[in-house]
């Protein structure tokens, strides 16, 4: 196909959301529109540069929209598109898999885990 749309569907998904920050940004926006500062605060140790870069990439790929308000100070909101919201089952499945994996590893390692 092309570099932008690979033949493998799993590979296509990974190209769209294939790193920690993109997944966390999408997950964070599932409950509605957020401003840059809110996202930065909720994501913790992400740098401003990395957050900006990932937001731009997700916007380019049609996962979220950026709305700039003409006011002082400038206000910018980020909202998932329908395509972005359609990633909810994918992210929910990742979370469910991770919970099961963590439980299994805790049994193997004989450690107690806190439910999140």
N, C-alpha and C positions, 0 to 999 in steps of 0.2 A: 504494500500500500504506500504509505508515506511515513516520514519520521514523526509527523504530528499524529497520524492515525495508524498505529501499528496493526498488523494482522491479528496478533494475539489479544483477546479481550481482557485477560488479566493484566497483560502488559500495558494496555491502554489505560486501565484503571490506575495502575501504579504511576504512569506518566502524569495523570491528572492530579492525584492526591498522594503521591508516593513518598512523602516524608513526614516526620513527626509534626512539624509546625503546621503544615497544611491541614492535616487531619484534626489537630487540636483547634485550629481556627474555625474549620467547618463545624466541628462539634459544638464549639462555643456559640456560633451563630444560629444553631438549631432552635434556640428559644427566642429568637427575634433579633431585630436591628441593634447594632452596637456602634459606639463611637470608637475611634482609634485608642484613646486613653483607657476605655473600659476593657478592650481586648488585651492591651498591653498588661494591664493590672491583673486580669484573670489568667493570662498565660504565664505569668511569673517571670522566669529568667530569659525571656526572649528579648533580643536587642531591638531598638527602634528600627535599625537598618534591615534586619532580618524580617521583622513584621511587615514593614513597608514593601519589601521585595516580594514576600509571599502573598500579600493582599493584591499586589499588581498582577502577579501570575494567575491567581484565582479569578481575578476580574477578566483578564485576557482569555481565559479558558471558559468563561461563561458560568462560573460557579457562584459568583457573587456580583453584586452591583455596588458601585460607590456613588453616593449622592453628596455633592458639595453645595452647601448653602451660602449664598452671598450675604455674609454678615461679618461683623468684626467682634471678637476674633472669629476666624473661619471655623465652620462646623462641617465635619465630614462624617456621614453615616455609612455603615456597611451592612448589607442585607443579602441573604442567600437568594439566588434565583430559584425557579422551580427545579431546574437541573441540580442545583445545590441541595435542595430539600430532598430530592430523590436519592441522595447518598445516605440518608438516615438508616435504612435497613443494612447497608454495608457497614457503617460505623457501629450500629448496634450489634451486628454479628461479630465484629472484631472485639468489642467489649465482652460479649458473652464467651467467645473463645478464650480470651485472656483470663477471665474469671475462672473458667474450668481448668485452664493450664496452671494457674496459680494454686488452685486447690490441689491438683494432682502433684505438683512439685512440693507443696507443703507436706503432703502425706509421705512422699518419698524421702524428703529431708527431715521429716519428723519435727516440723516447726509449726507453731500456731500463727495463723494470720488473722488480721482484722478485716471484717467485711467492709466494703466501701459503700 
